[in-house]
Amino acid sequence: MRVVAIDRYGGPEVLKVHELPVPDLAPNEVLIAVHTAGVGGWDADIRDGWNPGGRIQFPLVLGTDGSGTIAQVGSRVRRFKAGDRVYSYTWKNPKGGFYAEYVAVHMDNTASFPDPPLDLKHAGAVPVTGLTALQGIGDHLDVQTGEYVMIHGASGAVGTLAIQFAKERGAKVLAVASGRDGVTLVERLGADLAVDGHRDDFVEAAFAFAPKGVDAVLVLGSGDSVPRCLDVLRQGGRLAYPNGVEPALEKRRGLKIIAYDAKAGVREFEKLDTAIKKARLKVPIAAEFPLEEAAKAHQRVEQGHVLGKIILRVRG
């Protein structure tokens, strides 16, 4: 099969097309013929030398999530059959990632996606960002109807989905976006108020939006402005952020602060599928590249100001 892999750490130029064997299938795994692979900043970090844990073996095929069609199922798999259209998220997959024509993943890290509102292309952009957004808004912040919520980093891949999940729950959403084009995007996705995090004072905007302070904050963007996100919360408010957001936030009296990692599993995908259907989810695609141009996709990631998700087109 054709894959894009690295033989050493380095810049985007180390991403090369390889021919590798199709992975063998364990009894509890499915083999996916990949249609679309997601591209994230964590992919670039791993390519550049970050080791998220475990032994790294080259050539290393990157990619934590994507969509495609079931090509084969293991002997213990009952939920899927050949031809099913699925999406999947798996972290540190020992059999390689989604920058490939085929990927073997555990059956519990795979699900059929709601069609509509998703197709194979947009489903490939959802798994890791959708799970991160929904678990932040739902499981950790437990956003309720009528609450005031601020999403910091709202125009990125996770933030654009988090806005829609928060609105579906009946929240009032203040979106802190990147640039005027980011503001336009998040307004289109349903934000009640949007500000440009590069130009506007989001703390001032938050208290104009919610005079007593907001109830909850989801922090998705890193940088010097992150600690100021605590300043917008009312007493007793809560803040959540995925691990990897920097700087990490210190505890503050009277506030609940939660750092988390997105989890994948049967129950998690069931909840995501339900939320996608209820929100009639729109998935903004910032840029799309063919598999063999994965290096260009990584260059685009590192340029910054990515509105939505970057994807690789493997088939179709």
Secondary structure, DSSP 8 states (H G I E B T S, - for coil): -EEEEESS--SGGG-EEEE-------TTEEEEEEEEEEE-HHHHHHHTT---SS---SSEE--SEEEEEEEEE-TT--S--TT-EEEEE-SS-TT--SSBSEEEEEGGGEEE--TTT--HHHHTTSHHHHHHHHIIIIIIS---TT-EEEEETTTBHHHHHHHHHHHHTT-EEEEEESHHHHHHHHHHTT-SEEEETTTS-HHHHHHHHSTT-EEEEEE---STTGGGGGGGEEEEEEEEEETT-SS-----TT-EEEEE----SHHHHHHHHHHHHHHT----EEEEEEGGGHHHHHHHHHH----BEEEEE---
